[in-house]
Amino acid sequence: MLILIWFVVCIILYLVQKNLGNSGHALELFALLPALDLFFIDTLSRKAKK
């Protein structure tokens, strides 16, 4: 599970840096997207345990 989270965060970082570069919104977007992805990964893992 930790490897999946690591890959997701790295991919998000790459996409944000590629699209937004050094703009001020890149850090805000990078803070928001992994939080949403971690929420969805947690939700899916809880459904799989049931």
HUJO-V38129 format. One record per backbone hydrogen bond with DSSP energy under -1.0 kcal/mol. CO is the residue of the C=O (numbers start at 1). NH is the residue of the N-H. If there is no record, write none. Layout:
# HUJO-V38129
CO/NH, CO/NH
This chain:
# HUJO-V38129
1/5, 2/6, 3/7, 4/8, 5/9, 6/10, 7/11, 8/12, 9/13, 10/14, 11/15, 12/16, 13/17, 14/18, 15/19, 16/20, 17/21, 20/23, 25/29, 26/30, 27/31, 28/32, 29/33, 32/36, 33/37, 34/38, 35/39, 36/40, 37/41, 38/42, 39/43, 40/44, 41/45, 42/46, 43/47, 44/48, 45/49
